[in-house]
Amino acid sequence: MATEIKAPVFPESVADGTIATWHKQPGEAVSRDEVICDIETDKVVLEVVAPADGTIVAIIKNEGDTVLSAEVIAQFEEGAVSGAAATEAVQGEAKVEQAAANTQAGAAPVVERAQQVQDQAPAVRKALTETGIAAADVAGTGRGGRITKEDVANHQTKPAAAAAPLSVAVGERIEKRVPMTRLRKRVAERLLAATQETAMLTTFNEVNMKPIMEMRAQYKDAFEKRHGARLGFMSFFVKAATEALKRYPAVNASIDGDDIVYHGYYDIGVAVSSDRGLVVPVLRDTDRMNYAEVENGIRDYAYKARDGKLGIEDMTGGTFTITNGGTFGSLLSTPILNTPQTAILGMHKIQERPMAVNGQVEILPMMYLALSYDHRLIDGKEAVGFLVTIKELLEEPAKLILDL
């Protein structure tokens, strides 16, 4: 007897989702807890797993369709392969046999292409049929090597092999149109709203990273051996920002209509780049975390972002955000607010520069810092004071560790 497979129950902040990828098709056998479908929402990608060993009987919501919370998306049959699926398997074997027979007659490529197209997800089948591209020619980047719509689109823009000259007229310019994912569209909307609905300013400073780099070089091996975590720079910045937020409560506040909400806790978001767009998982109660807990938390979020495993609970809330453009080589930038937060700290590339120290020129590893803030709530004096506090704590890490 067929049972219903439903979309997950979405949180109140998520209205609906979009079917991103079907990893299994009708007639395919699946194992219990095997991922059969990805649903993309405005914030995260949710995985739908098989409730038991069995077979997908029918897909109700195809790739690209919008689904509501707990809406039925497929029919599933537990246990042995269904009669319909068995029939399809027999038909599939017959097609393979026919293809082998047609090979002798020179007709195999046509049959094989038809079978390869039939084996793909509905949206992919459509793209392959419309473009005339053989499935075997497309390198799949989906789970288990499955082909996605993007793979088909990317294949269209690849130059032909050396033996087959590219048949493009001289001077012709190629364009590729790819729809935005829901997550990227949502991020774009939030960033645009931040620039239009806040009085955003940015103040800059620079920090001498030599003291932290020396401390890190001295203790990183012992730290990793003791805590099982790599000692990076981010934990120093998180702890310095937490201390600075204690001293400047307005930077840790948010605006709600005509009210100012001062938060008595410190939840710091760390911007992480993923294949699907920018995400900001949140470290909770950073004032209670030690350096190892911060490093482990950031590492776990990075793995989750890479694998598409971040949950909505990982990214909700947050009172302040840190973003590190230096990871990609950025020397200076003006980060955009992560509303409704009222400030964001931008880290950048560490670069050696000649600096005047006690009347002498020294070559020091320097980093530019940028603090973007909402001037409706934070005055320039507070913003500058906040950034100077971070600079001082980083340049004298003993003060940070000793709570001075």
PERAHU-V553676 format. One record per pair of residues at least 24 apart in sequence whose ideal C-beta (glycine too) atoms are under 10 Angstrom apart, sorted by the first residue. I is the first residue (numbers start at 1). GAP is how many residues later the second one is. Records with the same first field share a line. If there is no record, write none. Layout:
BEGIN
I: GAP / GAP
END
This chain:
BEGIN
1: 76 / 77 / 78
2: 52 / 53 / 54 / 55 / 56 / 72 / 73 / 74 / 75 / 76 / 80
3: 48 / 49 / 51 / 54 / 71 / 72 / 73 / 74 / 75
4: 47 / 56 / 66 / 67 / 68 / 69 / 70 / 71 / 72
5: 31 / 32 / 43 / 44 / 45 / 46 / 51 / 52 / 53 / 54 / 55 / 56 / 67 / 68 / 69 / 70 / 71
6: 42 / 45 / 61 / 62 / 63 / 64 / 65 / 66 / 67 / 68
7: 30 / 32 / 34 / 39 / 41 / 54 / 60 / 61 / 62 / 63 / 64 / 65 / 66 / 67
8: 31 / 33 / 38 / 39 / 40 / 41 / 59 / 61 / 62
9: 60 / 61
10: 29 / 31 / 32 / 33 / 36 / 57 / 58 / 59 / 60 / 61 / 302
11: 30 / 32 / 33 / 58 / 300 / 301 / 302 / 305
12: 57
13: 28 / 29 / 30 / 299 / 303
14: 27 / 28 / 29 / 30 / 32 / 55 / 298
15: 26 / 27 / 51 / 53 / 54
16: 25 / 26 / 50 / 51 / 52 / 53 / 55 / 166
17: 24 / 25 / 26 / 27 / 28 / 29 / 44 / 48 / 49 / 50 / 51 / 52 / 54 / 56 / 165
18: 24 / 27 / 43 / 45 / 46 / 47 / 48 / 49 / 163 / 164 / 165
19: 29 / 40 / 41 / 42 / 43 / 44 / 45 / 46 / 47 / 48 / 54 / 55 / 102 / 103 / 104
20: 25 / 26 / 27 / 43 / 44 / 103 / 122 / 128 / 129 / 161 / 162 / 163 / 256 / 288
21: 24 / 26 / 42 / 100 / 102 / 103 / 121 / 122 / 125 / 127 / 128
22: 26 / 34 / 37 / 39 / 40 / 41 / 51 / 52 / 98 / 99 / 100 / 101 / 102 / 120 / 124
23: 24 / 25 / 33 / 98 / 119 / 120 / 121 / 123
24: 26 / 31 / 32 / 35 / 50 / 52 / 97 / 120 / 122
25: 31 / 34 / 63 / 93 / 94 / 95 / 96 / 97 / 100 / 121
26: 29 / 30 / 31 / 32 / 33 / 48 / 49 / 56 / 58 / 59 / 62
27: 28 / 29 / 30 / 31 / 54 / 55 / 57 / 58 / 59 / 60 / 61 / 62 / 64 / 65
28: 27 / 28 / 53 / 57 / 60 / 61 / 91
29: 24 / 25 / 26 / 27 / 51 / 52 / 53 / 56 / 60
30: 24 / 25 / 26 / 46
32: 46
35: 108 / 109
36: 37 / 38 / 40
37: 24 / 26 / 30 / 36 / 37
38: 25 / 104 / 105 / 270
39: 28 / 32 / 34 / 143
40: 141 / 142 / 143 / 144 / 236 / 268
41: 26 / 28 / 141 / 142 / 145 / 271
42: 139 / 140 / 141 / 143 / 144 / 145 / 147 / 148 / 270
43: 139 / 140 / 143 / 144 / 236 / 267 / 268 / 269 / 271 / 272 / 273
44: 138 / 139 / 232 / 235 / 260 / 261 / 264 / 265 / 266 / 267 / 268 / 269 / 270 / 271
45: 136 / 137 / 138 / 229 / 231 / 262 / 263 / 264 / 265 / 266
46: 262 / 265 / 266
47: 96 / 261 / 262
48: 25 / 26
50: 24 / 26 / 28
51: 25 / 27
52: 24 / 25 / 26 / 27
53: 25 / 26 / 27
54: 24 / 25 / 26 / 27 / 28 / 31
55: 24 / 25 / 26 / 27 / 29 / 30 / 31
56: 26 / 29
57: 25 / 27 / 28
58: 26
59: 62 / 63
62: 59 / 60 / 61 / 64
63: 58 / 59 / 60 / 61 / 63 / 85 / 86
64: 58 / 59 / 62 / 85 / 115
65: 57 / 58
66: 116
88: 30
92: 26 / 27
109: 25 / 27
112: 24
113: 24
116: 31
117: 30
119: 27 / 28
120: 26 / 27 / 28 / 29 / 32
121: 25 / 26 / 27 / 28
123: 25 / 26 / 29
124: 24 / 25 / 26 / 27 / 28
126: 26
127: 24 / 25 / 26 / 28 / 29
128: 24 / 27
131: 24 / 25
141: 134
143: 165
149: 29 / 30
150: 26 / 28 / 29 / 31
153: 24 / 25 / 26
154: 24
180: 97
181: 94 / 95 / 96
182: 94 / 95
183: 91 / 93 / 94 / 95 / 96
184: 92 / 93 / 94
185: 92
186: 91
187: 89 / 90 / 91 / 92 / 93
188: 89 / 90
190: 88 / 90 / 146 / 147 / 148 / 149
191: 87 / 145 / 146 / 147 / 148
192: 144
193: 143 / 144 / 146
194: 142 / 143 / 144 / 145 / 146 / 147 / 150 / 178 / 180
195: 141 / 142 / 144
197: 58 / 140 / 142 / 143 / 177 / 179
198: 57 / 138 / 139 / 141 / 142 / 143 / 144 / 174 / 175 / 176 / 177 / 178 / 179
199: 174 / 175 / 176 / 177 / 178 / 179
200: 134 / 135 / 136 / 137 / 139 / 142 / 143 / 144 / 172 / 173 / 174 / 175 / 176
201: 133 / 170 / 171 / 172 / 173 / 174 / 177 / 179 / 182
202: 131 / 132 / 133 / 134 / 135 / 142 / 144 / 168 / 169 / 170 / 171 / 181
203: 131 / 166 / 167 / 168 / 169 / 170 / 175 / 177 / 180 / 181 / 183 / 184 / 185
204: 128 / 129 / 130 / 142 / 144 / 164 / 165 / 166 / 167 / 180 / 183
205: 162 / 163 / 164 / 165 / 166 / 179 / 182 / 183 / 185 / 186
206: 126 / 142 / 147 / 149 / 158 / 160 / 161 / 162 / 163 / 185
207: 30 / 33 / 140 / 141 / 143 / 157 / 158 / 159 / 160 / 161 / 162 / 180 / 181 / 183 / 184 / 185 / 186 / 187 / 188
208: 145 / 147 / 149 / 154 / 156 / 157 / 158 / 159 / 183 / 186 / 187 / 188
209: 24 / 27 / 141 / 142 / 143 / 155 / 156 / 157 / 158 / 185 / 186
210: 140 / 142 / 145 / 152 / 153 / 154 / 155 / 156 / 185
211: 25 / 183 / 184 / 185 / 186 / 187
212: 24 / 25 / 28 / 138 / 153 / 155 / 182 / 183 / 184 / 185 / 188
213: 137 / 152
214: 183
215: 182 / 183 / 186
216: 181
223: 68 / 69 / 72
224: 68 / 71
226: 66
227: 63 / 64 / 65 / 66 / 68 / 69
228: 64 / 67 / 68 / 71
229: 62 / 63 / 64 / 65 / 66 / 67 / 68 / 69 / 70
230: 62 / 65 / 66 / 68 / 69
231: 60 / 61 / 64
232: 59 / 62 / 63 / 66 / 67 / 92
233: 91 / 93 / 114 / 117 / 134 / 161
234: 36 / 49 / 57 / 60 / 61 / 63 / 64 / 65 / 88 / 90 / 93 / 113
235: 48 / 51 / 54 / 55 / 56 / 57 / 58 / 59 / 60 / 61 / 62 / 63
236: 55 / 58 / 154 / 157 / 158 / 161 / 164 / 165
237: 31 / 33 / 57 / 85 / 87 / 108 / 110 / 130 / 132 / 153 / 156 / 157
238: 28 / 30 / 32 / 45 / 48 / 51 / 53 / 55 / 56 / 57 / 59 / 60 / 82 / 84 / 107
239: 29 / 47 / 48 / 50 / 51 / 52 / 55 / 154 / 155 / 158 / 161 / 162
240: 82 / 105 / 149 / 150 / 151 / 152 / 153 / 154 / 155 / 157 / 159 / 160
241: 25 / 27 / 45 / 79 / 80 / 81 / 102 / 104 / 130 / 145 / 148 / 149 / 152 / 153
242: 24 / 25 / 26 / 41 / 43 / 44 / 45 / 46 / 47 / 52 / 78 / 151 / 158
243: 43 / 44 / 146 / 147 / 150 / 156 / 157 / 160 / 161
244: 76 / 101 / 127 / 141 / 142 / 143 / 144 / 145 / 146 / 147 / 148 / 149
245: 41 / 42 / 74 / 75 / 98 / 141 / 144 / 145
246: 41 / 143
247: 135 / 138 / 139 / 142
248: 95 / 130 / 133 / 134 / 135 / 137 / 138 / 139 / 141
249: 133
250: 92 / 93 / 123 / 124 / 127 / 128 / 129 / 132 / 133 / 136
251: 68 / 69 / 90 / 91 / 92 / 93 / 94 / 120 / 122 / 123 / 126 / 127 / 131 / 132 / 134 / 135 / 136 / 138
252: 67 / 68 / 89 / 90 / 91 / 134
253: 66 / 67 / 87 / 88 / 89 / 90 / 121 / 124 / 125
254: 64 / 65 / 66 / 85 / 86 / 87 / 88 / 89 / 120 / 123
255: 84 / 85 / 86 / 87 / 119 / 121 / 122
256: 84
260: 82 / 116 / 117
261: 58 / 79 / 81
262: 57
263: 54 / 55 / 56 / 57 / 78
264: 55
265: 52 / 54
266: 52 / 53 / 54
267: 49 / 50 / 51 / 52 / 53 / 54 / 74
268: 26 / 29 / 50 / 51 / 52 / 53 / 54 / 73 / 77
269: 32 / 45 / 46 / 48 / 49 / 50 / 51 / 52 / 53 / 54 / 69 / 72 / 75
270: 24 / 27 / 28 / 31 / 32 / 48 / 51 / 52 / 53 / 54
271: 50 / 51 / 52 / 53 / 54 / 56 / 64 / 67 / 73 / 75 / 76
272: 26 / 29 / 30 / 32 / 33 / 34 / 38 / 43 / 51 / 52 / 55
273: 29 / 32 / 33 / 50 / 51 / 52 / 54 / 55
274: 28 / 30 / 31 / 32 / 33 / 34 / 36
275: 30 / 31 / 33
276: 29 / 32 / 34
278: 27 / 45 / 60
279: 25 / 26 / 29 / 31 / 35 / 36
280: 25 / 30 / 34 / 35 / 38 / 41 / 42 / 43 / 58 / 61 / 64
281: 24 / 29 / 30 / 32 / 33 / 34 / 35 / 37
282: 31 / 32 / 33 / 34 / 35 / 36 / 37 / 38 / 39
283: 31 / 35 / 39
284: 30 / 33 / 34
286: 33 / 34
291: 109 / 110
298: 24
317: 24
319: 24
320: 24 / 25 / 66
321: 24 / 25 / 51
322: 24 / 25
323: 24 / 25 / 47 / 49
324: 24 / 25
325: 24 / 43 / 45
326: 24 / 25 / 41 / 42
330: 38 / 40
331: 36 / 37
332: 35 / 36 / 37 / 38
333: 35 / 37 / 39
334: 36 / 37 / 38
335: 35 / 36 / 37
336: 36
337: 35 / 36 / 37
338: 34
339: 35
340: 34
341: 32 / 33
342: 30 / 31 / 32 / 33 / 34 / 35 / 36 / 41
343: 28 / 29 / 30 / 31 / 34 / 35 / 39 / 40 / 43 / 44
344: 26 / 27 / 28 / 29 / 30
345: 24 / 25 / 26 / 27 / 28 / 41 / 42 / 45
346: 24 / 25 / 26
367: 24 / 27
369: 25
END
